[in-house]
């Protein structure tokens, strides 16, 4: 059986194809890849189409042919076990059974008892129950309850979502999922975890939560599952002895029968606590059973009377104390000082925090790992070491006892601060290496700053600004906004606080969180007034007014038509003669006049002159945006494109701070839209690719490729559109399927492409996404672009009369700037539908749209084609085909050849077939 040679399939489709080749069901594939069954079905449908397979059996054969090389397996949701899991067969079965009937189960027990290992084993055992996967979240590095949701989002692979908090993203992702969420080490965040879990289970009926903690979450629907020590049977049996024996064997010691009986007594004295047993087994090669037995017996007896420790913890604490006393003084010093790290650390980092030489610290870390007090972890930048949470808490207690905690935390913060400053100075930030460096450092900086805030350190304010700036560059906008707001609370004066809120507002605008942006700008204005800086206050008020008019679609509050005017009037009263301030207010005023009014252009031109005179690039960019919308509304698409391109030139050399980020992203959006309006598809593609590659969108693939999808659909580069569509859908689902109306055109374009290819299932799936992207019952701002795409598909399928009904609005009624982007495209389809349907007003329609379509190279050729078809002028149709080919619109070129008939028809049909299109 043959299939199209060189057929391009996406990475996700390759994974699905490989799984089909293994004869997995859709549910099994969904579980493996952590996606929904519906998404699997859509990918299978796409593969059948692309590879020319008649059925799933044929697809299985193709998978075998393409098996070498196999696509890389998806990253596992559960962390790999570094050592084998021993025993607990009864507990595994009971915990699995508890999760069958309960949606929240907490595995509760003291530190070191093995809650995490048991939970991971059970999660793996029951993973087949959850079609959308089993997900592990380690909460150890989280020191602030507000970081719980972001940590869960990161574990789920959910990118930053504009206009939504991380908690909203998690809840929306979970709403339609059947998944198990394993929240590990909750005890230091009980209230925060309980609050989020309660919301999660209320909104996501298919989600089950397994938590591990030293204490219950205290939720009414929680099932507490007590985790106790390993069993120690009579004589030399039991899980505890089995664990000791396996770990001893790994260390090169084989126990004899008599040894096992003595080891059983040791394990019984340790209450069967796995961590205590592993620490003891690690010392066996050096001490032997005699030394082990004697040393631990002494320690246990001492601890009984010397410490006020809960009986459940006594055996573990005694073992930790015993292990610690066996270390040489410097190794013990290293163990307690590395306890301030929140996550895995390198030897050089440990040396900086411990205040010791790098070479000696590296040797001590290796020895501590040999004694099971640290866990070595392979990383891309070399070996790192992880401190078990119980050992870390023990180390912090030792630091307090030695009076070293404050000094050690201060060194840790200094180290993290220095590393963060180096990251900030790095000019190349859009690389996997930079992002990995940030991801490894972020928890350390968060933990260090948490201590600085608690200690009242003067560094806390600047540290929060530093962290916020790095979060923004990393693409974690919601945390960046929140950190800037935190910085404002810690600022040494009102002016510094106002600057932090100004940056927070910039991030909020970039996230499309308009309500937050306006709130923050107004709060910044109040602080500026309190500091006596009236000009800065006026700029903040002007920005708030500008957003009311410029970004109304990002504001959820009830529209207040009087608010912008009141803000602008107050800004003028405060501005004085400050040139930049007056330029910012003038820029905001340009948005106060609707672009459809005659005076809008004069107002914008006057504001542009003021902005350029002030030398303020942000004011100039703002006014250029307004000028772009006015030009689009007037049908001056090429002038609009020039304005948008000039914005990009102005902004590109600037440091990517939050305010520049908003303007730069918006400039690319407007440039792509203007290029589409002018019919310059080559320029539209170039700009869409640049937008795709902006650092601002690296976490949001659906946002990054949305405009590229539309351009490729118009061009006829449908294979590329399909690949971008896969990225869009995966990114959108990963972000929790957010409702973002501005992305609807991409979904509509994808539905159109599939419809013209005859793939009804894929068309319907994209229409479902199209519908899901709108947050309101009625949303009209994109209805005419949607009508255009629907008409385009219907015309392709030979259903011209239906197209006439869909394209019922006269093009002259499309006057707002966002309608005017599509006015020439809509007008050409409006005229063509009438011609092909034989409508009596077809010739009148052609005459009515000539001027509208004239400035757009593609639509001008399409109207020329309409006129030729209406007149039966075959050479005229072929001339239009040549013009469309020159304009880079391969789809309409091929369709023109098809419509022309004669010898060119076969050539046009062949080109359409190569795109995968139906030929009617």
C-alpha positions in Angstrom: 0.0 0.0 0.0 1.4 3.4 -0.9 1.0 6.7 0.8 2.1 10.2 -0.2 5.9 10.4 -0.3 7.5 13.1 1.9 4.2 13.8 3.6 4.8 16.2 6.5 3.2 15.4 9.8 3.7 17.2 13.1 5.6 15.9 16.1 2.4 15.2 17.9 1.0 13.3 14.9 4.2 11.3 14.8 3.7 10.3 18.4 0.1 9.3 17.7 1.1 7.4 14.6 3.7 5.4 16.5 1.2 4.6 19.2 -1.3 3.4 16.6 1.5 1.2 15.3 1.6 -0.4 18.7 -2.1 -1.2 18.4 -3.0 1.1 21.3 -6.6 2.3 21.6 -7.4 6.0 21.5 -7.9 6.0 25.3 -4.5 4.4 25.8 -2.9 6.9 23.4 -4.5 9.7 25.3 -3.2 8.4 28.6 0.3 8.0 27.2 0.5 11.5 25.7 -1.6 13.2 28.4 -4.1 14.6 25.9 -7.9 14.1 25.5 -9.4 11.3 23.6 -11.1 13.8 21.3 -7.7 15.2 20.4 -6.4 11.8 19.6 -9.4 11.2 17.4 -8.7 14.4 15.6 -5.0 13.5 15.1 -6.0 10.0 13.8 -8.4 11.7 11.3 -5.7 14.0 10.2 -3.2 11.1 9.7 -5.7 9.1 7.7 -6.1 12.1 5.4 -2.5 13.0 5.1 -1.2 9.5 4.6 -4.0 8.4 2.3 -4.9 5.5 4.6 -8.3 3.9 4.2 -8.7 2.8 7.8 -6.9 2.3 11.1 -5.5 -1.0 10.0 -3.8 0.7 7.0 -2.5 3.4 9.4 -0.9 0.7 11.5 1.0 -0.7 8.5 2.2 2.8 7.6 3.4 3.3 11.2 5.5 0.2 10.8 7.0 1.5 7.6 7.9 4.8 9.4 9.0 3.1 12.6 12.7 4.0 12.2 13.6 6.3 13.7 10.8 6.3 16.3 9.7 9.7 17.6 11.0 10.5 21.1 8.6 9.4 23.9 6.8 12.1 25.7 8.2 13.3 29.0 6.8 11.2 31.9 4.4 12.9 34.3 5.7 10.9 37.3 9.4 11.4 38.3 11.6 8.3 37.8 12.5 6.3 40.9 16.2 6.3 41.7 15.9 3.2 43.8 13.5 0.2 43.8 10.3 0.2 45.8 10.3 -2.4 48.5 7.3 -4.0 50.2 4.0 -2.3 51.2 1.9 -4.6 49.1 -1.1 -4.2 51.5 -0.8 -0.5 51.7 -0.5 -0.1 47.9 -3.7 -2.1 47.4 -5.6 -0.2 50.2 -4.5 3.2 48.9 -5.5 2.3 45.4 -8.9 1.2 46.6 -9.3 4.4 48.5 -8.7 6.4 45.4 -11.3 4.4 43.5 -14.1 5.7 45.7 -12.8 9.1 46.9 -11.8 12.2 44.9 -9.4 13.5 47.6 -7.2 11.2 49.6 -4.4 12.4 51.8 -1.5 10.1 52.6 -0.6 11.3 56.1 2.4 10.4 58.2 5.6 11.6 59.8 8.7 12.7 57.8 10.8 9.9 56.3 8.0 7.3 56.6 7.8 6.9 52.8 4.6 8.8 51.9 6.0 10.0 48.6 7.3 6.7 47.4 4.1 4.9 48.3 2.0 7.6 46.5 4.1 7.5 43.4 3.9 3.7 43.3 0.1 3.7 43.6 -0.3 6.5 41.1 1.6 4.4 38.6 -0.5 1.3 39.5 -3.8 3.1 38.7 -2.7 5.4 35.9 -4.9 3.5 33.4 -8.0 4.8 35.2 -7.3 8.3 34.1 -7.6 9.1 30.4 -5.9 12.5 30.7 -3.0 11.3 32.7 -1.4 11.2 36.1 0.5 14.4 37.1 3.0 14.9 39.9 3.6 18.2 41.6 6.4 18.7 44.1 5.6 21.5 46.6 8.8 21.3 48.5 10.4 24.4 46.8 7.2 26.4 47.2 7.6 28.9 50.1 4.6 31.1 49.3 1.1 29.9 49.1 0.4 32.2 46.1 2.9 30.1 44.1 0.9 26.8 44.5 -1.2 27.4 41.4 1.8 28.5 39.2 3.8 25.4 40.4 0.8 23.1 39.5 0.5 24.9 36.1 4.2 24.3 35.4 3.9 20.6 36.3 0.9 20.3 33.9 2.9 22.0 31.1 0.4 24.9 31.1 1.9 28.0 29.6 1.2 31.6 30.7 -2.2 32.6 29.5 -2.9 36.2 28.7 -5.8 37.7 30.7 -5.9 34.8 33.2 -4.3 34.0 36.5 -2.4 30.7 36.8 -5.2 29.4 39.1 -7.8 30.2 36.4 -5.6 28.4 33.8 -5.3 25.3 36.1 -9.1 25.2 36.8 -10.0 25.6 33.2 -7.6 22.9 32.1 -9.0 20.5 34.7 -12.7 21.2 34.0 -12.9 18.7 31.2 -10.2 16.3 32.2 -10.2 12.9 33.8 -6.9 13.0 35.6 -5.1 12.2 38.9 -3.1 15.1 40.5 -0.5 14.0 43.0 0.4 16.9 45.3 3.5 16.0 47.2 4.7 17.6 50.5 1.7 19.8 51.4 2.3 20.2 55.1 3.9 23.7 55.0 1.1 25.1 52.7 -2.0 23.4 54.2 -4.4 26.4 53.9 -3.4 27.3 50.4 -3.5 23.7 49.1 -6.9 23.2 50.8 -8.3 26.3 49.2 -7.1 25.4 45.7 -8.1 21.7 46.0 -11.6 22.6 47.1 -12.0 24.9 44.0 -10.4 22.3 41.7 -12.7 19.4 42.8 -15.8 21.7 42.6 -15.0 22.7 39.0 -13.5 19.5 37.7 -15.6 16.4 38.4 -13.2 14.1 36.6 -10.2 15.0 38.6 -8.9 13.1 41.7 -6.3 14.5 44.1 -3.8 12.4 46.0 -1.9 14.5 48.6 1.0 13.6 50.8 1.4 15.6 54.0 2.4 15.4 57.7 -1.1 16.7 58.5 -4.5 16.6 57.0 -5.9 19.3 54.7 -9.0 19.3 57.0 -11.5 19.4 54.1 -14.9 17.7 54.8 -14.6 15.4 51.8 -11.0 14.3 52.5 -10.1 10.7 53.2 -7.1 10.5 55.4 -4.8 7.4 54.8 -2.3 6.8 57.6 1.2 5.8 56.4 3.1 4.1 59.1 6.6 2.5 59.2 7.4 -0.7 57.3 6.5 -4.0 58.9 9.1 -5.9 60.9 8.0 -9.5 61.1 9.0 -12.0 63.7 12.6 -13.2 63.4 14.3 -11.8 60.4 11.3 -11.1 58.1 9.3 -8.1 57.1 9.4 -5.3 54.6 11.8 -3.2 56.8 14.5 -5.9 56.8 14.0 -6.5 53.0 14.6 -2.7 52.5 17.7 -2.8 54.7 19.1 -5.8 52.9 18.5 -4.4 49.4 20.2 -1.1 50.3 23.1 -2.9 52.0 23.6 -5.1 48.9 23.7 -1.9 46.8 26.5 -0.8 49.1 28.3 -4.1 48.6 27.4 -5.9 51.8 25.6 -9.2 51.8 23.8 -10.1 55.0 23.9 -13.6 56.5 21.1 -15.3 58.4 22.3 -14.2 61.8 22.9 -10.6 60.6 19.2 -10.5 59.4 18.0 -11.2 62.9 20.1 -8.5 64.4 19.1 -6.1 61.6 15.5 -6.9 62.4 16.1 -5.6 65.9 17.6 -2.4 64.6 14.7 -1.9 62.2 12.2 -2.5 65.0 14.0 0.1 67.1 13.8 2.5 64.1 10.0 2.0 64.0 10.3 0.7 60.5 10.8 4.3 59.2 12.3 3.8 55.6 14.6 6.9 55.7 16.0 5.9 59.0 16.6 2.4 57.7 18.3 3.7 54.5 20.6 6.0 56.6 21.5 3.0 58.7 22.2 0.7 55.8 24.4 3.4 54.2 26.7 3.1 57.2 26.9 -0.6 57.2 30.1 -1.0 55.0 32.1 1.3 57.4 30.6 0.1 60.8 29.5 -3.4 60.3 26.4 -4.8 62.1 28.2 -4.6 65.5 28.9 -0.9 65.2 25.6 -0.1 63.7 23.7 -2.0 66.4 25.7 -0.4 69.2 25.7 3.1 67.9 22.0 3.2 67.2 21.1 1.6 70.5 23.0 4.3 72.4 21.4 7.0 70.4 17.9 5.7 70.8 18.3 5.4 74.6 19.8 8.9 74.8 17.0 10.5 72.7 14.2 8.9 74.8 15.1 11.1 77.8 17.0 14.0 76.3 14.6 15.3 73.7 10.9 16.3 73.8 10.2 14.7 70.4 7.0 13.1 69.3 7.3 9.3 69.6 6.6 8.9 65.9 9.6 11.1 65.1 12.0 10.0 67.7 13.5 7.1 65.8 14.1 9.1 62.7 15.6 12.0 64.6 17.8 9.7 66.5 19.1 8.2 63.3 19.7 11.6 61.8 21.6 12.7 64.9 23.6 9.5 64.9 24.4 9.9 61.2 25.4 13.5 61.7 27.7 12.8 64.6 29.6 10.3 62.4 30.4 13.0 59.9 33.7 14.9 60.2 33.0 18.5 61.3 33.4 20.1 57.9 31.0 17.6 56.2 28.5 18.3 59.0 28.9 22.0 58.3 28.2 21.5 54.6 25.1 19.3 55.4 23.5 21.9 57.6 24.4 24.9 55.4 23.1 23.5 52.1 19.7 23.1 53.9 18.8 26.6 52.8 18.6 25.6 49.2 15.1 25.2 47.9 15.9 22.7 45.1 18.9 20.8 43.6 22.2 22.7 43.7 25.6 22.4 42.2 28.9 22.1 44.1 30.1 25.6 43.2 26.8 27.0 44.4 27.0 25.1 47.7 30.5 26.4 48.2 29.3 30.0 47.8 26.5 29.5 50.4 28.6 27.4 52.8 31.5 29.9 52.7 34.0 27.2 52.0 36.3 26.1 49.1 34.7 24.6 46.1 37.0 21.6 45.9 36.5 20.5 49.5 32.7 21.1 49.3 32.5 18.9 46.2 34.3 16.1 48.1 32.0 16.5 51.1 28.8 16.5 48.9 29.9 13.2 47.3 30.5 11.7 50.8 27.1 12.9 52.0 25.5 11.3 49.0 27.3 8.0 49.8 25.7 8.2 53.3 22.2 8.7 51.8 22.0 12.2 53.3 21.9 13.8 49.9 20.6 12.6 46.5 22.7 13.1 43.4 20.7 14.2 40.4 22.0 14.3 36.8 21.4 17.6 35.1 22.3 19.3 31.8 24.9 21.5 33.6 26.5 18.6 35.6 25.7 16.8 38.8 23.4 18.5 41.2 22.5 17.4 44.7 19.0 17.3 46.3 18.3 17.4 50.0 15.4 15.3 51.1 12.8 17.4 52.8 13.2 15.7 56.1 17.0 16.1 56.0 16.6 19.7 54.9 14.4 20.5 57.9 16.9 18.8 60.1 19.7 20.9 58.7 17.7 24.1 59.3 17.2 23.1 63.0 21.0 22.6 63.3 21.6 26.0 61.7 19.4 27.5 64.4 21.1 25.6 67.1 24.5 26.8 65.9 23.3 30.4 65.5 24.2 30.3 61.8 20.8 30.5 60.1 20.6 34.2 59.5 24.2 34.4 58.1 23.6 31.3 55.9 20.3 32.6 54.5 22.0 35.9 53.8 24.8 34.2 51.8 22.2 32.2 50.0 20.3 35.3 49.0 23.6 37.0 47.9 24.4 34.0 45.7 20.9 33.9 44.2 21.0 37.7 43.7 24.3 37.6 41.9 23.1 34.8 39.6 19.9 36.7 38.9 21.8 39.8 38.1 24.0 37.9 35.6 20.8 36.6 34.0 19.4 40.1 33.7 22.5 41.3 32.1 22.4 38.6 29.5 21.2 40.2 26.2 20.3 36.9 24.6 17.3 35.7 26.6 15.2 33.8 24.0 17.2 30.5 24.3 16.5 27.2 26.0 19.7 27.7 28.0 18.6 31.1 29.4 15.2 29.7 30.3 16.7 26.7 32.0 19.0 28.9 34.0 16.0 30.9 35.2 13.9 27.9 36.0 16.7 26.5 38.2 17.3 29.8 39.9 13.7 31.0 40.4 12.8 28.9 43.4 16.1 29.9 45.1 15.5 33.6 44.5 11.9 33.3 45.7 12.9 31.5 48.9 15.7 34.0 49.5 13.4 36.9 49.1 10.8 35.3 51.3 13.4 35.3 54.1 14.5 38.8 53.3 10.9 40.1 53.7 10.4 38.2 56.9 13.7 39.6 58.2 12.9 43.1 57.2 15.9 43.3 54.9 16.4 46.5 52.9 17.2 44.3 49.9 13.7 42.9 49.7 12.3 45.7 47.5 15.1 45.7 44.9 15.0 41.9 45.0 11.3 41.8 44.2 11.8 44.1 41.3 14.7 41.9 40.0 12.5 38.8 40.3 9.6 40.5 38.6 11.7 41.7 35.7 13.2 38.2 35.2 9.7 36.7 35.3 8.5 39.1 32.6 11.5 38.2 30.4 10.8 34.5 31.0 7.2 34.9 29.9 5.6 34.3 33.3 3.5 37.5 33.1 1.1 36.8 36.0 3.9 36.3 38.5 5.7 39.3 37.1 2.7 41.5 37.8 2.3 40.1 41.2 6.0 40.6 42.1 5.9 44.2 41.0 2.9 44.7 43.2 4.8 43.1 46.1 7.7 45.4 45.4 5.4 48.4 45.7 4.4 47.3 49.2 8.1 47.1 50.2 9.3 50.3 48.4 11.3 52.8 50.5 9.2 55.7 49.2 6.0 56.6 47.3 7.8 57.4 44.1 9.5 54.0 44.0 6.2 52.3 44.8 4.5 54.2 42.0 7.2 53.0 39.5 6.7 49.4 40.6 2.9 49.7 40.1 3.5 51.3 36.7 5.5 48.3 35.7 2.9 46.0 37.1 0.3 47.8 35.0 2.4 47.3 31.9 2.5 43.6 32.5 -1.2 43.5 33.1 -1.9 45.3 29.8 0.4 42.8 28.1 -1.6 39.9 29.7 -4.8 41.5 28.3 -5.9 42.1 31.9 -7.3 45.5 31.3 -9.1 45.9 34.6 -5.9 45.2 36.5 -4.0 47.6 34.3 -6.4 50.5 34.9 -6.5 49.8 38.6 -2.7 49.8 38.9 -2.2 53.0 36.8 -4.7 54.8 39.0 -3.0 53.5 42.2 0.3 54.6 40.8 -1.2 58.1 40.1 -2.2 58.4 43.7 1.3 57.5 44.9 2.8 60.0 42.5 0.5 62.8 43.9 1.5 61.8 47.4 5.1 62.1 46.4 4.5 65.5 44.8 5.2 64.4 41.2 2.1 65.7 39.5 3.5 65.2 36.0 4.0 61.5 36.6 0.5 61.3 38.1 -0.9 62.8 34.9 0.9 60.2 32.8 -0.6 57.4 34.8 -4.1 58.8 34.5 -3.6 59.3 30.8 -2.6 55.7 30.3 -5.6 54.5 32.2 -7.9 56.6 30.0 -6.1 55.4 26.9 -6.7 51.7 27.8 -10.4 52.4 28.4 -10.7 53.4 24.8 -7.8 51.4 23.1 -8.2 48.0 24.8 -11.9 47.8 25.7 -12.0 44.2 24.8 -9.6 43.4 27.7 -11.8 45.1 30.3 -14.5 43.0 32.0 -16.0 45.8 34.1 -19.2 47.4 32.9 -18.4 50.1 30.2 -18.2 53.6 31.7 -18.2 56.1 28.9 -17.6 59.0 31.3 -14.5 57.5 33.0 -11.9 58.1 30.2 -13.0 61.8 29.8 -12.8 62.4 33.6 -9.3 60.8 33.7 -8.1 62.9 30.8 -9.4 66.1 32.2 -7.7 65.4 35.5 -4.5 64.5 33.7 -4.5 67.9 31.8 -5.0 69.8 35.1 -1.9 68.1 36.6 0.4 68.0 33.5 1.8 71.5 33.6 4.3 72.2 30.8 6.1 68.8 31.0 6.5 67.9 27.3 6.5 64.1 27.7 3.5 64.2 29.9 1.5 66.4 27.5 2.6 64.0 24.7 1.2 61.0 26.6 -2.1 62.8 27.2 -2.3 63.8 23.6 -1.8 60.2 22.6 -4.6 59.1 24.9 -6.8 61.8 23.5 -6.4 60.4 20.0 -8.2 57.2 21.1 -11.1 59.3 22.6 -12.3 60.1 19.1 -13.9 57.1 17.2 -11.9 56.3 14.0 -15.0 56.6 11.9 -15.4 60.3 12.7 -14.0 62.8 10.3 -11.9 64.6 12.9 -10.1 61.5 14.1 -7.3 61.9 11.6 -6.6 65.5 12.5 -6.5 64.7 16.2 -4.1 61.8 15.6 -1.8 63.8 13.4 -1.6 66.6 15.9 -0.9 64.1 18.7 1.9 62.6 16.6 3.5 65.9 16.1 3.5 66.5 19.9 4.8 63.0 20.6 7.7 63.4 18.2 8.5 66.8 19.5 8.8 65.4 23.0 11.2 62.6 21.9 9.1 60.0 23.8 9.0 56.8 21.8 6.1 55.3 23.8 3.9 58.2 23.1 4.8 58.1 19.4 4.1 54.3 19.2 0.7 54.9 20.9 -0.3 57.5 18.4 1.0 55.5 15.4 -1.3 52.7 16.6 -4.2 55.0 16.5 -3.2 56.3 13.1 -3.0 52.7 11.9 -6.6 52.0 12.9 -7.8 55.2 11.3 -6.0 54.4 8.0 -7.5 50.9 8.1 -11.0 52.3 8.6 -10.5 54.6 5.6 -9.3 51.7 3.4 -5.7 53.0 3.3 -4.2 49.6 4.1 -0.7 50.4 2.7 -0.4 53.5 4.7 -1.6 51.5 7.8 1.1 48.9 7.1 3.8 51.7 6.9 2.6 53.1 10.2 2.8 49.7 11.9 6.2 48.9 10.5 7.5 52.2 11.7 6.3 51.3 15.2 8.3 48.1 15.0 11.4 50.0 13.9 11.0 52.4 16.9 10.5 49.7 19.5 12.8 46.9 18.4 16.0 48.4 19.8 14.4 49.1 23.2 15.0 47.0 26.3 12.0 44.6 26.6 10.5 46.0 29.7 6.8 45.5 30.4 5.6 48.7 28.7 7.7 48.2 25.6 6.5 44.6 25.5 2.9 45.6 25.2 3.7 48.1 22.4 6.0 45.7 20.5 3.5 42.8 20.5 0.7 45.1 19.5 2.8 46.6 16.7 3.4 43.2 15.2 -0.3 42.3 15.4 -1.3 45.5 13.6 1.4 45.1 11.0 0.2 41.6 10.1 -3.4 42.8 10.0 -2.5 45.7 7.8 -0.4 43.5 5.4 -3.5 41.2 5.1 -5.7 44.2 4.4 -3.3 45.4 1.7 -3.0 42.0 0.1 0.8 41.9 0.7 0.8 38.2 1.7 4.6 37.8 1.5 5.0 40.7 4.0 2.2 39.3 6.2 3.9 36.0 6.4 7.3 37.6 7.3 5.7 39.6 10.0 3.6 36.7 11.3 6.8 34.6 11.6 8.5 37.4 13.5 5.5 37.6 15.8 5.7 33.8 16.3 9.3 34.2 17.4 8.8 37.1 19.9 10.1 36.2 23.4 6.8 37.5 24.7 4.9 34.6 23.2 7.3 31.7 23.8 5.0 30.2 26.5 1.8 30.7 24.4 2.2 28.8 21.1 -1.5 29.3 20.2 -1.0 33.1 20.5 2.3 32.9 18.6 1.1 31.1 15.5 -2.5 32.5 15.3 -1.7 35.1 12.7 0.5 32.8 10.7 -2.4 30.3 10.4 -4.5 33.0 8.8 -1.8 34.1 6.3 -1.0 30.5 5.3 -4.7 29.8 4.8 -5.1 32.8 2.5 -1.9 32.0 0.6 -2.8 28.4 0.0 0.1 27.0 1.9 -2.2 24.6 3.6 0.4 22.1 4.8 2.1 24.8 6.8 -1.3 26.0 8.1 -2.1 22.4 9.2 1.3 22.2 11.1 0.7 25.6 12.7 -2.8 24.5 13.5 -1.5 21.5 15.5 0.8 23.9 17.5 -2.2 26.2 18.1 -4.4 23.4 19.3 -1.8 21.8 21.6 -0.8 25.2 23.0 -4.4 26.2 23.5 -5.3 22.9 25.3 -2.1 23.1 27.4 -3.1 26.6 28.5 -6.5 25.3 29.7 -8.5 26.1 26.5 -8.9 29.8 27.4 -11.6 31.9 25.8 -9.7 34.5 23.8 -11.9 36.2 21.1 -8.9 37.7 19.2 -7.7 34.2 18.3 -11.0 33.1 16.8 -9.9 34.0 13.2 -7.2 31.5 13.4 -9.7 28.7 14.4 -12.1 29.9 11.7 -9.3 29.8 9.1 -8.4 26.3 10.1 -12.0 25.1 9.9 -12.2 26.6 6.4 -9.0 24.9 5.2 -10.3 21.5 6.5 -13.7 22.2 4.9 -12.1 22.9 1.5 -10.1 19.7 1.9 -13.3 17.7 2.5 -12.4 16.7 6.1 -15.7 17.2 7.8 -14.6 15.9 11.2 -11.6 18.2 11.4 -13.8 21.1 10.2 -16.3 20.4 12.9 -13.6 20.1 15.5 -12.1 23.5 14.6 -15.6 25.0 14.7 -15.9 23.7 18.2 -12.7 25.5 19.1 -13.9 28.6 17.3 -17.0 28.6 19.4 -15.1 27.8 22.6 -12.8 30.9 22.1 -15.6 33.4 22.7 -16.5 34.3 26.3 -19.8 35.9 25.6 -23.1 34.7 24.2 -23.0 37.5 21.6 -19.7 38.6 20.2 -19.9 40.6 16.9 -16.5 42.2 16.4 -15.2 39.3 14.2 -18.5 38.3 12.6 -17.6 39.7 9.1 -14.2 38.0 8.9 -16.0 34.8 10.0 -18.6 35.3 7.2 -15.7 35.8 4.7 -14.1 32.5 5.6 -17.4 30.7 5.6 -18.2 32.2 2.1 -14.7 31.3 0.9 -15.3 27.6 1.8 -18.8 27.6 0.3 -17.6 29.1 -3.0 -14.9 26.5 -3.2 -17.4 23.7 -2.6 -19.6 25.0 -5.4 -22.4 26.3 -3.0 -22.6 29.8 -4.3 -26.3 30.4 -3.3 -25.4 29.6 0.3 -22.5 31.9 0.1 -24.8 34.7 -1.0 -26.9 34.2 2.1 -23.8 34.1 4.4 -22.4 37.3 2.8 -25.6 39.3 3.3 -24.1 42.5 4.6 -23.1 45.2 2.1 -19.3 45.8 2.3 -19.9 49.6 2.8 -21.3 48.8 6.2 -17.9 47.5 7.4 -16.5 50.8 8.8 -14.8 50.0 12.1 -11.0 49.4 11.8 -11.2 45.7 12.7 -13.9 45.2 10.1 -11.9 47.1 7.5 -9.0 44.7 7.6 -11.4 42.2 6.0 -13.5 44.6 3.9 -11.6 44.1 0.6 -11.6 40.3 1.1 -15.3 40.2 2.1 -16.2 42.6 -0.8 -14.5 40.3 -3.4 -16.3 37.2 -2.0 -19.6 39.2 -1.9 -19.3 39.9 -5.6 -18.1 36.5 -6.6 -20.9 34.8 -4.8 -23.4 36.8 -6.8 -21.7 36.0 -10.1 -21.5 32.3 -9.5 -25.0 32.1 -8.2 -26.4 34.0 -11.1 -27.8 36.8 -9.0 -29.4 39.6 -11.1 -27.3 42.3 -9.3 -24.0 40.6 -9.9 -22.7 43.3 -12.3 -23.8 46.1 -9.9 -22.0 44.3 -7.1 -18.8 44.2 -9.1 -19.0 47.9 -9.8 -19.7 48.6 -6.1 -16.6 46.9 -4.8 -14.0 47.9 -7.4 -12.7 50.8 -5.4 -12.8 48.9 -2.1 -10.7 46.1 -3.5 -8.4 48.2 -5.6 -5.6 48.8 -3.1 -5.3 45.1 -2.2 -3.4 43.2 -4.9 -5.2 39.9 -4.3 -8.7 41.2 -4.0 -8.2 43.5 -7.0 -7.4 40.5 -9.1 -10.3 38.6 -7.6 -12.7 41.4 -8.6 -11.1 41.4 -12.1 -11.8 37.6 -12.2 -15.5 38.2 -11.2 -15.9 40.7 -14.0 -14.3 38.3 -16.5 -16.5 35.4 -15.3 -19.7 37.6 -15.6 -18.7 38.6 -19.1 -17.6 35.1 -20.2 -14.1 36.5 -20.8 -11.8 33.5 -20.5 -8.6 35.4 -21.3 -9.6 37.9 -18.5 -9.9 35.0 -16.0 -6.4 33.8 -17.0 -5.1 37.3 -16.7 -6.5 37.4 -13.2 -4.8 34.1 -12.5 -1.4 35.6 -13.5 -2.0 38.6 -11.2 -2.9 36.2 -8.3 0.2 34.2 -8.9 2.3 37.4 -8.8 0.6 38.4 -5.5 1.6 35.0 -3.9 -1.9 33.7 -3.6 -1.4 30.2 -4.8 -4.9 28.9 -3.9 -6.8 31.6 -5.8 -4.3 31.2 -8.8 -5.1 27.5 -9.0 -8.8 28.1 -8.6 -8.7 30.7 -11.4 -7.3 28.1 -13.7 -10.0 25.7 -12.7 -12.7 28.4 -13.3 -11.2 29.3 -16.7 -11.7 25.8 -18.0 -10.1 24.5 -21.2 -6.6 23.1 -21.1 -5.7 25.2 -18.0 -8.4 23.4 -15.9 -6.3 20.3 -15.5 -3.3 22.3 -14.3 -5.4 24.2 -11.7 -7.0 20.9 -10.5 -3.6 19.3 -10.1 -2.4 22.3 -8.0 -5.5 22.2 -5.8 -5.1 18.4 -5.3 -1.5 19.0 -4.3 -2.8 21.2 -1.5 -5.2 18.4 -0.5 -8.3 20.4 -1.7 -11.4 18.9 -3.1 -11.9 19.7 -6.8 -15.5 20.4 -7.6 
